[in-house]
């Protein structure tokens, strides 16, 4: 009985518990992973599961209570979910140092991409869906067009000069770190919005609240990037 009471007290204080978070892969890499490291120092008995999910998958997990919260792109309000904008990042073109686009040193117009081969993410990924939904970015059919199912599949194709990809700045960061180039895109400027999403009417558990606090701390510690704007990190 004494041990059971101690466990309840630990949970109430956020010292124990199990948290499941669904999020975009780039947000996991650059925000949630550092947040979990920080959380482990403060609350080593809180267990965490990070799930790399699409927008639809993230919403499904939160609605079904499989995940405590999510950080994802939203295209519209979803019934049963509360959403708070966390950050926005601008789209850019990503390509190798040998690609013809490398001749440009500044922002690139979307129209300047038309002659070149594109490597796309699957439309189930919110990154690609935002592009496909923008009427100003509708373009003529281009051949060949290559499509991959995940971010990890982009690098081996781009580094071999197969083409370019269009990605938000945070999502592009691993490819930039690996030696590829990033040029912001304009006319139009397109930005991805990432939202903190939780189930409507449901409070976060103490453990989930502790992870969210660590997440907000990690957001504030992000290295300055002119293409990423922090919106909300209380």
Secondary structure, 3 states (H helix, E strand, C coil): CHHHHHHHHHHHCCCEEEEEEEECHHHHHHHHHHHHHHHHHHCCEEEEEEEECCHHHHHHHHHCCCCCEEEECCCCCCCCEEEEEEEEEEEEEEECCCCHHHHCCCCEEHHHHCCCCEEEECCCCHHHHHHHHCHHHCCCCCCCCEEECCHHHHHHHHCCCCCEEEEEHHHHHHHHHCCCEEEEEECCCCEEEEEEEEECCCCCCHHHHHHHHHHHHHHHCCCCCCCEEECCCC
